Each structure stands twice: as C-alpha cells, then as structure tokens.
Amino acid sequence: MKILRLNKAGLPQCWVSKEVAATLCVKQQVIWSLGDKPSILHGGYNKQGYRSLLSIPPIIACEGDNTRQCLIPALSNRTLFRRDDHFCLYCGKQLPYRLLTRDHVIPTSQGGRNHWQNLVAACQRCNSFKGGRTPEQAGMELLAVPFTPNIYEFMYLSNRQIIGDQMEYLQSRFREGNRDWQAA
C-alpha cells in the first residue's frame, strides 16, 4: 500500500512508500494528515523486549512547494487505458490492457498531436479500421470526449491499490461528468 503525499495546500504531490512516509513522520515534516485506517510499521525490539510501532496515516501533508497548480499529467498507455476504464471508445467493448491500443482521434498524419485530448483507448479492430482517418471520415462515433485528467484524477489513475480514505479524498475533487458515459 502507498501513502498519498500532499503539499500543505492539499494538492497531491506523489505516492510514497510506507517507509518514506515513516521518515517524514519521524522527522516531524508532516503538518497534517487524514484517514481513519493507518498503516502500522513495525520496528525493532528494545532491551525490555517491546517492539516499536509507528502508525502512518493514509494521507499526509508536508511542507513544500504549493505553486504546482497547472500540472499536465504524464501520459502513458496504462494511465490512458485506465482513464477510459479499459473500454474501446469506438465499439464500447471492455478489454484487458494487452488488447487495447492508443488511437489518435485526429491522426498524426493529419496534424494530430500526442496529448490527452487527442488520444483514446481503442481495440485493435477499431483502430485498424479507422486507420489514418478522423472518426468522422471513417464513419465512427466516439462514445466519450477525451479529456486531460486533473491532478486528483491522475493520482487515481497512477495507483492500483487505493484505500477508502484516499479514494474518498481524491474522488471528491474529480471533475463532474468525466466518467458519466456508458458503453453500448
């Protein structure tokens, strides 16, 4: 399990290991925390035979730069496919990672760029049929409008093992309407 690290303004910075979070806690660099279910990190034994324990909250806020407001998240197939919930945005089939491809809505051959708002998950069949054409030129319809995730959505997309407190914090800051489409 990873710990969600925020800056003092509450903006997500990264996912950190329990060990890194423990170091921040012990060095008293955590200025506030959230979450009801802390992780317990076991330490060594003292002379009396008692083992040390450190309780680490699932969300910690630390001192640091809070000017990083306009971050465009890094784009990878893994986060792109998770954004689209592993659905082909042309035919609506939900597929495993290995059967999905990255499709440029406006093909690179027609000046399309490699960014969030021009990329969707597509099955190999639909991507091959569309080829170097736009969806309109190929007679295909997108099931959802591609979007650039905000930092909260990106933190969700970049971690597979999010616990309840972390999910509640991130989800409360998701933009409305980004995940409202239904596959046919």
DABELZI-V269558 format. One record per backbone hydrogen bond with DSSP energy under -1.0 kcal/mol. CO is the residue of the C=O (numbers start at 1). NH is the residue of the N-H. If there is no record, write none. Layout:
co={CO;CO}
nh={NH;NH}
//
This chain:
co={3;4;5;5;6;7;11;14;16;17;18;19;20;21;22;23;24;25;29;32;34;39;41;44;46;50;52;54;56;58;59;60;61;61;67;76;77;78;79;80;81;82;84;86;88;89;93;96;97;101;103;107;107;108;113;115;116;118;120;121;122;123;124;125;126;127;130;134;135;150;151;152;153;154;156;163;164;165;166;167;168;170;171;175}
nh={16;60;13;14;62;10;7;5;3;21;22;23;24;25;26;27;29;28;63;61;59;56;54;52;49;46;43;41;39;4;34;6;31;32;69;80;81;82;83;84;86;85;87;95;92;143;88;99;100;122;120;110;112;111;115;118;119;105;103;89;101;127;128;129;130;131;133;138;140;154;155;156;157;158;159;167;168;169;170;171;172;173;174;178}
//
